[in-house]
């Protein structure tokens, strides 16, 4: 493949983001129905020395979307999506409705949607690992039922904001509330964006050794991708604070950094290598918190069998410290196949 063609292919891959090449099921009289989804299975071995390799059901998603033209510049849109999850023990299976929304889409003003949907920060994390990058940005809750989301993207500049409304309907009780936003720009081979997150009263045991507690989570993640000729690089840096909602001095501040690069050898073969670093520092007197540091180094290769199907192999090594004590780790690997449409 000529380098001029590769120079066009790599930036296109970078700007594709989380979007899928959906399949059109029906289209007539200005009304269309599309189907998109992902299926991914792996032969996977974690960094835990006590874990055996397993056949892992990594991802299963399905979403139906509709678009009804009201005029040349305005449409009504809707979506209904499902995630398929399971547990290895006892063959537990579960189907979860993750998306159920409606809205309006305008060529001039963007798209606004209402209902159960993913928050903008669901797309945060641009690193090139499949499974073996440790402790990248984690905002804990990235989807909710009562979401109002607005997104505008003109190809060069993109901006979006959303809010997950109070999760408790009681007048005198305040439930979980989340506000997120994204601002980004694209120019030639560069794609840069920043995600912002502000959540209150989120029930989680993240960086808490015992049961889940109500935490306020605030942070950001800066991401940059750049493609040139057959190469592309990705950089990210983020900070997140996890604070006890009741005891404000009880908190953990986390810094995360990731850098990775890739090489498109031909139309079907892609190589990548990456490094992740995380540093979590506690404050306050709570004995349930812990200091935590980790690094991971991984490399992978992917081969495209079809425009919607690829196979890949990944291997990684990691170092982890909890409260200045080194944790045992093992070499990890993942062999997988992914279908995305």
N, C-alpha and C positions, 0 to 999 in steps of 0.2 A: 504494500500500500504506500502511496506517495505521502510525503510529510505534509503536503498541503491539505490532503484529505484528512489526515490524522489531526491536523490543527483545527479542523472544523468539528471533528467527532468528539474530541476530549472536552472542549467547552460545552458542547451540547449535553454530554453526560453529566457535567457539573451542575448545569442549570435545571436538570430534570427534577432534582429534589426527590420528594416522596411520591410524586405523581405516578400513576399507572397508565399504561396504554389500554384503556378500557375497550370492551367489545360492544358494538352497537347492536341492540336487540330489536329495536323498533324505531321507525321514524316516518312520520306522515303529518301533514297539515301543521307544521311548525312544532310538533311534539316529538320528543325522542326519549328513549329509555336505554341506558347503558349499564353494563355489568363489568365490574373490576374485582380483582382478587389476588391473593398470594397464597402459595402453598410451599412449605420448606421443611425438609427432613434432613437430619444429620446423624452421622456416626460421631459421637462427641465424647471427649474426655476432658474434665474440668481440671483446674489447678490444684484441687484438693487431692493429697496423696492417698486418701482412703477411698476415693471414688473410682469405680470401674467405668470403662467405656459403655455408653448406652446408645440405643437408637432413639433419638430425640425428636419429638414433634415440635419443631421450633416455632413455626408461624402458620396460621391458617386464618385468612380474612376473606370476606366476601361483602361487596357493597353494590347496591342498585342505586342509580341516580337518574333523575328526570330533569328535562329542560323544556319548558313551554314558552314559545315566543309570544309576547304580548305586542311588541313592536320591533322595529329594526334594531333598537338599542336596549330593550328591556325584556327580561325573561323571569318567569318564576322557576325556582329550582327546588329540588328535594333530594333527600338521601336516606337510605335505610341499610345499615351495615351490621355485620356479625363477626365475632372472633370465635375461633374454635380452640379450646384449651383442654389440657389433660394432665393427669398426674401419673407418674410411672407406677406407683404403688396401687394395687387393686384395679388397675385399668380404669381409673376414674375419668369420665369424659364430661365436657361442659361446653355449651354454646351460650354466648353472651351477646346480647344486643348492645353494641357500642355506639351506634349512630342512628338517630331518628330526628331529622331536621327538615325545615322548610325555609325558604327565603326568596330574595329578589337579587337578580344579577343585572348590572348595567355596564355597558361598554365605557361609559364616562365616569361613573362613580364607584365602581367595584361591586363586591358581593357582600350582602348582609344575610346571615342565617340565624335561626332560632331553634333551640331544642337540644337534644342529646348529641354531643359531638366532641371531637378532639380539640384541645386547646392548641394555640399556635406553637407552643413549646414542645409539642409532641414531635415536631420535626427537628428539634435541636440535636446537635451532635453530627458532625460531618466527617468523622474519622473513618478509615478504610478497613476496619476490622469487621469480621462477620460475628465473632463471639468472644474473642480473646483479648480485647482491650478492656483493662480493669478500671472501674470507678470513674467513668466519664460523667458528664454533667447529669445530675439527678434531682429533678424537681418534685419527685414522689407522685403527685397527682397531675395527670396531663389530659384528663377527660372528665366530663361531668354531664349532668342531666339538664340543668338550667343555664345553658350557655347562650349568650348573644355575641356573635362574632362578625367583624367587618374586615375585609381584605381588599386591597387595591394593588394591582400590578400592571404596569404599562410596558413591561419588558426590560426597562432600564432601572426604574425606581419601583420599589414595592414597600408597602406599609400595611400593618394590620394590628388590630387590637381586639381583645375579647374579655368577657367577664363571666365567671361562674357565680350566679346569684346565691344568696343565703340558702344553705341546704336544709335548714330547719324552718318549717312553715309556721311554728309557734310565734305569736306576736312578741312574747316576752323573753324568748330564747334566741341567742345569736348562734347560727351554725357556721359551717365552713364557707368562706368566700375567697375567690381567687381572681386576680387580674393579671393578664399577660399581654405582651405586645411584641412586635417584631418590626424592625426597620432595616431595609437592605438596598443595595445598589449593584448593578451589573454593568461592566464596561469591558468590551472585548473579551479577553480570557479571564477577567476577574469577577468573582461573585462574593460579595461581603455582606454580612448581616449581623445584627445583634438582637438577642432575645432577652426580654425582661420578665421577671416573675415576682409576684407579691401575693402570698397566700396566708390566710389567718385560720387558726383553729383546725389544723390538719392533723387527723389522728394517724400517727405513724411511730414505729420504733426505730426509725432511721437514726443511727448514731446514739441510740439509747439501748443499753444492754438488756433491759427487762421489757415489760409490757408497753404497748403503744401509749403515747401520751399526746395531748393536744399541743401542737407546735406551730409557730409562725415561721414561714419559710420565705426568704427574700433573696434574690440573686439575679445574675445575668450570665450570658454566655456569648462571647464574641467569636465569630467564625469567618474565615476567609479561605476561598478556593481559587487557585489560579492554574490555568492550562496553557501550555506552550508546546508546539510541535506534538510529539508523541507522549509528552510527560505532563503530569499534573501534581500539585501539592495541596495539602489541606492543613490549616492551622486553626486551633481553637484554644481559648482561655476563658475560664469562668470562675466566679466566686458565688458561693451560696452560704447563707447563714440559717441554721436550724435553732430556733429559740423556744424554750418552754413558754407556752402562752401565759401560764400563771406565775412562774418564777422567772422573771425577765433576765436575771443574771446567769441562769442555767442555759448555756448555749454552746454550739459548736460552729466554728467557721471553717469552710472548706475551700481550698484552691485546687482547681483542676486544669491540666494543660495537656494538649494532644497535638502531635505533628505526624504527618504521614505523607507518603508520596507514591505515585503509581506510574507505570509505563505500559502503554498500549502497543504490544509487540506486533499485532496484526488485527484484522477486523474481529477476530474471535478470542484472542488471548490477552489477558491483562494481569500484570504483576503488581504487587503493592507491599510496602513495609511501613510499620508505624511504631510510635512510642507514646505511651501515656504515663502521666505523673499526677498523683493526688496527695494532698496534705491536709489532714483534718486536725484542728486544734481545739480542745475544749476549754471552757472557762466556767467559773462558778464552783460551788462545792459539791455538786451532785456526784455521788459515787457511781451512778448508772452510765455516765458518759465515758468516752474513751478518746485518746489521741490515736490517730490512724494515719499511716503513710503507705503508699503503694506505688510501684512502677511496673509496667509491662512492656514487653517488646514482642512484636508479632510480624509474621510475613505470610502472604497468601498468594495464590494464583487462581484465576477463574477462566473458564473456557465456555464460550457461548455455543450451545448446541442449536439454538434457534433464537430469533429475536426476542422471544418471551421465556426462554429456558436457558439456564446455565448450571454448570457443576463447578465446585471449588474445593480447594484444600487449604487449610490454615494450621499453623503451628505457632505456639507462643510460650514465653517464659515470663515469670513474675517474681517480684520480691514484695513482701508485705510485713509491716510492723504494727502491732497493736500495743499501745502503752509502752513503747520502747522495747517490746519483746518480739523477736523475729518469729513469724509464723512459718510453718512448713508449707512448701509449695512443690508442685510437680510440673513437668512439661505437659502442656495441654495441646489438644489438637481437635480439629473439626473437619470432617469430610461431608459435603452436603450437595444437595440439588435444590434449586429454587425455580419455581414457575411464577411469573408475575404478568398479569394481563389487565 
